[in-house]
């Protein structure tokens, strides 16, 4: 199985490009972020014509997440339990939930498409919201894996955090002044690893950015960030046989400012000849 994530930055603008890439790369499951549309606006026919089923959560022209799959999609869940809400200049327990998370099970793999809040600025309420959002996600992840230790779980998407200094090539990000690289954000990302997840791409692709701002010739100068990840449980990580960051998708006509991140999984059962369990004859 080939599983990928991509912040498409408006699916209506880039649907043809996204579907072409999925078919060309033989992708089975794609988690998408920033689809920026309501369900009735999603270019469903294009995906269906290519053999993909799509589930999505979109409320308006902002945010929005989706999962496309050539395999049956089951157990769809919009938002994770206790996911925080946000409304500018408001607080309280009943804030509206943004379209930032959708989960589903495909061929026994539990996948989530996640678009983590940006944070905006270190002194912005959106930054506090971002930290709360990540903390709740980590707590839910820990609970999911405590309830099902063998769950093949993958959290995929745009995490809006560059966890290592080597993930930062954009000179506009300044320690102590910028989001995405602050110690609390990196600690919140680390809490997902503490909860039982691991970055399944970095061991196979140690270098490479996944995002380049449209401004200031960031892409030609390779001044990017690594902020798009596939984080997997042990049972998921054990299935991974390959990984890639598709940098060339930042090139060409009307690209997203993010590129796809992909992993290959081996879901084939072990051959009986390789099975070392004792033989039992009736």
Buried (B, 14 or more C-beta within 10 A) or exposed (E): BBBBBBBBBBBEBBBEBBBEBBEEBEBBBBBBBBBBBBBEBBBBEBBEEBEBBBBBBBBEEEBBBBBBBBBEBEEEBBBBEEBBBBEEEEEEEEBEBBBBBBBBBBBEBBBBBBBBBBBEEBEBBBBBBBBBBBBBBBBBBBEBBEEEEEBBBBBBBBBBBBBEEEBBBBEEBEEEEBBBBBEBBBBBBBBBBEBBBBBBBBEBBEEBBBBBBEEEEBBEEEBBBBBBBBBBBBBBBEBBEEBBBBBEBBEEEEBBBBBBBBBBBEEEEEEEEEEEEEEEEE
